[in-house]
Amino acid sequence: MNKQNLLYVLCICFFSYACSKQKSAVLEKEEIAGGGNQTANTEGITLTANAAVDTYQLINNIFGGTGDVIEAPDCSHIAFGKHITQVYDQDLKRTVFAFKIHVTPDNDKCEDSDRQRNEIKTYDRSPENLKASKDEKVLYKWKFKLDAGFKPSSDFTHIHQLKPIDGDNTLPIITLTPRYKAGGDILQVIHTGDTDATSQKYIATVPLSDFRGQWVEVTERATFSFDGKYEIQITRISDNKVLLKQAFTNIEMWRKNTTSCRPKWGIYRRTLQPDMLRDETLWFNDFNITEY
């Protein structure tokens, strides 16, 4: 074998060895992330604002599957137009989602009631990896900003929910709720279990003043079972300060006869105290759902 052929063979051998090592490293990384017996989905699905695409089309393309996952009061306030838009944010220097709600005439999914909502969700026709099955572990990450003058009432103003799609009781299992309180408004994490599915427990409370006018990033980890787990961390983006960090075990994260659970984001509030409320804008971005 001449020198030229020998060099060619050596190059082929080295290239094959390098590819094999790279593939082995990738597989090892995936096995570690997936518990050693499955390929892990390390990125999940992310809904990020993109001004080049119509807002509602973008949301439904990512979360909707074959249907509409937007619960906005557009039909009760036609003159205003869409209640979810995309705007440029000066703090993040990028496009984000703006959710708007008006004290009047916005309502709850075009039905007159004592509450109103402007939310997005996943639902029964969403892709399977966007819904939680029993005993499944899901990571949720997302960013939001309350206006500097945001006003919650002493009633509920939910901005995030984890809840069953179906089953004996579809009340939210977890809600993130700003609430008016004399002496200082608060942000509550509320849990409603299965054993007493009408009894709410306030499992975490922090001052709302830390959130007003500030972008924060939320990280949640949920194990959806009757003896489940729930973790939440909220970090302020401007200074990386952790505003809330809590973890719970043996917490009821499932309901009887439920087939799947899903997240919701937006504004859902009761209007029995309209003098305590005002027209609001709540900004969101980078909704990520990752099964792990």
C-alpha positions as CSV (number, residue, x, y, z in Angstrom):
1,M,0.0,0.0,0.0
2,N,1.5,3.4,-1.0
3,K,1.6,6.4,1.3
4,Q,-1.3,8.1,-0.4
5,N,-3.6,5.1,0.1
6,L,-2.4,4.6,3.7
7,L,-3.2,8.2,4.5
8,Y,-6.6,7.9,3.0
9,V,-7.4,4.8,5.1
10,L,-6.1,6.4,8.3
11,C,-8.4,9.5,7.6
12,I,-11.4,7.2,7.1
13,C,-10.7,5.3,10.4
14,F,-10.3,8.6,12.3
15,F,-13.5,10.0,11.0
16,S,-15.5,6.9,11.8
17,Y,-14.0,6.8,15.3
18,A,-14.9,10.5,15.9
19,C,-18.5,10.0,14.7
20,S,-18.8,6.9,17.0
21,K,-17.6,8.8,20.0
22,Q,-19.9,11.8,19.3
23,K,-22.9,9.5,18.9
24,S,-22.0,7.6,22.1
25,A,-21.8,10.9,24.0
26,V,-25.1,12.1,22.8
27,L,-26.8,8.8,23.7
28,E,-25.2,8.8,27.1
29,K,-26.5,12.4,27.7
30,E,-30.0,11.4,26.6
31,E,-30.0,8.3,28.8
32,I,-28.9,10.3,31.9
33,A,-31.6,12.9,31.2
34,G,-34.2,10.3,30.5
35,G,-33.5,8.0,33.5
36,G,-31.3,5.6,31.5
37,N,-34.2,3.9,29.6
38,Q,-35.6,6.5,27.2
39,T,-34.6,9.4,25.0
40,A,-35.3,12.6,26.8
41,N,-37.1,15.6,25.3
42,T,-34.8,18.2,26.7
43,E,-36.4,21.3,25.0
44,G,-40.1,20.5,24.9
45,I,-42.4,22.9,23.1
46,T,-42.1,26.7,23.4
47,L,-44.6,29.4,22.4
48,T,-42.6,32.6,21.8
49,A,-43.9,35.9,20.3
50,N,-43.1,36.4,16.6
51,A,-44.4,39.6,15.1
52,A,-44.1,38.1,11.6
53,V,-47.0,35.7,12.4
54,D,-50.6,36.7,13.3
55,T,-51.0,36.4,17.1
56,Y,-53.9,34.0,17.2
57,Q,-52.6,31.9,14.4
58,L,-49.2,31.6,16.2
59,I,-50.8,30.6,19.5
60,N,-53.0,28.0,17.9
61,N,-50.2,26.6,15.7
62,I,-48.2,25.8,18.8
63,F,-50.8,24.9,21.4
64,G,-54.0,24.2,19.5
65,G,-53.6,21.0,17.6
66,T,-56.8,21.0,15.5
67,G,-58.7,23.7,17.4
68,D,-58.8,27.1,19.1
69,V,-57.1,27.4,22.5
70,I,-57.8,31.1,23.0
71,E,-60.5,32.2,25.4
72,A,-60.7,36.0,24.8
73,P,-63.6,38.3,25.1
74,D,-63.3,39.6,21.6
75,C,-67.0,39.0,20.7
76,S,-68.2,41.1,23.7
77,H,-65.9,44.0,22.8
78,I,-65.8,43.9,19.0
79,A,-64.8,47.5,18.7
80,F,-61.5,46.9,20.5
81,G,-60.5,44.0,18.3
82,K,-58.1,41.3,19.5
83,H,-57.4,41.2,23.3
84,I,-54.1,39.4,22.8
85,T,-51.5,41.1,20.6
86,Q,-47.8,41.2,20.2
87,V,-45.8,44.3,21.2
88,Y,-42.1,45.3,21.4
89,D,-40.9,45.4,25.0
90,Q,-38.2,47.9,25.9
91,D,-37.0,45.9,28.9
92,L,-36.4,42.6,27.1
93,K,-35.7,44.3,23.8
94,R,-37.9,41.8,22.0
95,T,-41.5,41.1,21.0
96,V,-43.8,39.7,23.6
97,F,-47.5,38.9,24.1
98,A,-49.8,41.5,25.6
99,F,-53.0,40.3,27.2
100,K,-55.6,43.0,27.7
101,I,-58.8,43.0,29.9
102,H,-61.3,45.8,30.4
103,V,-63.6,46.3,33.4
104,T,-66.4,46.8,30.9
105,P,-67.7,45.3,28.6
106,D,-65.3,42.2,28.6
107,N,-66.9,39.0,30.0
108,D,-66.3,35.3,30.3
109,K,-66.1,33.6,26.9
110,C,-68.8,35.9,25.5
111,E,-71.3,35.0,28.3
112,D,-72.5,37.5,30.8
113,S,-71.4,36.6,34.3
114,D,-69.7,37.9,37.4
115,R,-66.2,37.2,35.9
116,Q,-64.2,37.8,32.8
117,R,-61.2,36.1,31.2
118,N,-58.6,36.4,28.6
119,E,-56.5,33.2,28.6
120,I,-54.7,30.7,26.5
121,K,-54.5,27.0,27.3
122,T,-53.8,23.5,26.0
123,Y,-56.8,21.2,25.8
124,D,-58.1,17.8,24.8
125,R,-57.2,18.2,21.1
126,S,-53.7,19.6,21.8
127,P,-50.7,17.4,21.0
128,E,-50.2,14.7,23.6
129,N,-46.9,16.2,24.7
130,L,-48.7,19.3,25.8
131,K,-51.1,17.5,28.2
132,A,-50.2,15.7,31.4
133,S,-51.2,12.1,32.0
134,K,-51.4,10.4,35.3
135,D,-48.0,10.0,37.0
136,E,-46.4,12.1,34.3
137,K,-43.7,14.7,35.2
138,V,-43.9,18.1,33.4
139,L,-41.7,21.2,33.5
140,Y,-43.4,24.5,32.8
141,K,-41.3,27.7,32.2
142,W,-42.6,31.1,31.3
143,K,-42.1,34.8,31.7
144,F,-44.6,37.5,32.7
145,K,-44.8,41.1,33.8
146,L,-47.5,43.0,35.7
147,D,-48.0,46.6,35.1
148,A,-46.4,49.0,37.6
149,G,-50.0,50.0,38.7
150,F,-51.6,46.6,38.5
151,K,-54.6,46.4,40.8
152,P,-56.0,43.0,42.1
153,S,-59.2,42.8,44.0
154,S,-59.7,41.0,47.3
155,D,-61.6,38.4,45.2
156,F,-59.7,36.3,42.6
157,T,-57.5,37.4,39.8
158,H,-55.8,34.3,38.5
159,I,-52.9,34.7,36.0
160,H,-51.9,31.0,35.8
161,Q,-53.6,27.6,36.4
162,L,-52.8,23.9,36.3
163,K,-56.1,22.1,36.1
164,P,-57.8,18.9,34.9
165,I,-59.3,18.8,31.4
166,D,-62.0,16.4,32.6
167,G,-63.0,14.3,35.6
168,D,-65.2,14.6,38.7
169,N,-64.0,18.1,39.5
170,T,-62.2,20.5,37.1
171,L,-61.4,23.3,39.5
172,P,-57.8,24.3,39.2
173,I,-55.3,22.3,41.2
174,I,-52.7,25.1,41.2
175,T,-53.4,28.8,40.7
176,L,-51.1,31.8,40.8
177,T,-53.2,34.7,42.1
178,P,-52.4,38.3,42.8
179,R,-54.7,39.6,45.6
180,Y,-55.5,42.8,47.4
181,K,-54.6,42.9,51.0
182,A,-54.7,45.8,53.4
183,G,-51.2,46.8,54.2
184,G,-49.7,45.3,51.0
185,D,-51.0,43.3,48.1
186,I,-49.7,39.8,47.7
187,L,-49.1,37.0,45.2
188,Q,-50.5,33.6,46.3
189,V,-49.9,30.1,45.1
190,I,-53.1,28.2,45.8
191,H,-53.5,24.4,45.9
192,T,-56.9,22.6,45.7
193,G,-56.5,18.8,46.2
194,D,-58.8,15.9,45.4
195,T,-59.7,14.7,48.9
196,D,-61.5,18.0,49.6
197,A,-61.7,19.4,46.1
198,T,-63.4,22.7,47.2
199,S,-60.9,23.5,50.0
200,Q,-58.2,25.9,48.9
201,K,-54.8,26.0,50.7
202,Y,-52.5,29.0,50.3
203,I,-49.2,27.1,50.0
204,A,-47.0,30.2,49.2
205,T,-47.4,34.0,49.6
206,V,-45.0,36.8,48.6
207,P,-45.4,40.6,48.4
208,L,-46.8,41.8,45.0
209,S,-44.6,44.9,45.2
210,D,-41.6,42.8,44.1
211,F,-43.4,42.0,40.8
212,R,-45.0,45.2,39.7
213,G,-43.3,46.6,36.6
214,Q,-40.8,43.8,36.5
215,W,-40.3,40.8,34.2
216,V,-40.0,37.5,36.1
217,E,-39.4,34.0,35.0
218,V,-41.4,31.1,36.5
219,T,-40.2,27.5,36.6
220,E,-42.7,24.8,37.7
221,R,-42.2,21.1,38.1
222,A,-45.2,19.0,38.6
223,T,-45.7,15.2,39.1
224,F,-49.4,14.6,38.3
225,S,-50.5,11.9,40.7
226,F,-52.6,11.6,43.9
227,D,-49.3,11.6,45.9
228,G,-47.6,14.1,43.6
229,K,-44.9,16.7,43.7
230,Y,-45.0,20.4,42.9
231,E,-42.1,22.9,42.8
232,I,-42.1,26.6,41.9
233,Q,-39.4,29.1,41.5
234,I,-39.9,32.7,40.4
235,T,-36.8,34.8,39.5
236,R,-36.8,38.5,38.7
237,I,-35.0,38.9,35.4
238,S,-33.5,42.4,36.0
239,D,-31.3,41.4,39.0
240,N,-31.7,37.6,39.0
241,K,-33.3,37.7,42.5
242,V,-35.3,34.7,43.5
243,L,-38.7,36.0,44.7
244,L,-40.2,32.7,45.5
245,K,-38.9,29.1,45.8
246,Q,-41.0,26.3,47.3
247,A,-41.2,22.5,46.9
248,F,-43.9,20.1,48.0
249,T,-44.1,16.3,48.2
250,N,-47.1,14.1,48.8
251,I,-49.3,16.8,47.4
252,E,-52.5,15.8,45.5
253,M,-52.0,16.8,41.9
254,W,-54.6,14.5,40.3
255,R,-58.4,14.1,40.4
256,K,-60.7,11.2,40.2
257,N,-61.7,10.2,36.6
258,T,-59.3,12.7,35.1
259,T,-57.6,11.7,31.9
260,S,-55.3,14.7,31.5
261,C,-54.3,18.0,33.0
262,R,-53.3,21.2,31.3
263,P,-51.9,24.7,31.9
264,K,-53.6,28.0,31.4
265,W,-52.1,31.5,31.3
266,G,-53.7,35.0,31.1
267,I,-56.2,37.0,33.2
268,Y,-59.2,35.4,34.8
269,R,-60.9,37.6,37.4
270,R,-64.2,38.2,39.2
271,T,-65.8,41.6,38.8
272,L,-68.1,41.8,41.9
273,Q,-65.9,44.6,43.1
274,P,-65.4,46.7,39.9
275,D,-64.3,49.8,41.9
276,M,-61.2,47.8,42.9
277,L,-60.3,46.9,39.3
278,R,-59.1,48.8,36.3
279,D,-58.3,48.0,32.7
280,E,-55.2,45.9,32.7
281,T,-52.4,44.7,30.4
282,L,-50.4,41.7,31.4
283,W,-47.4,40.7,29.4
284,F,-46.2,37.1,28.8
285,N,-43.6,35.3,26.7
286,D,-41.7,32.0,26.2
287,F,-44.3,29.5,27.4
288,N,-42.5,26.2,27.5
289,I,-43.9,22.8,28.3
290,T,-41.5,19.9,28.6
291,E,-42.3,16.3,29.7
292,Y,-39.4,14.7,31.5
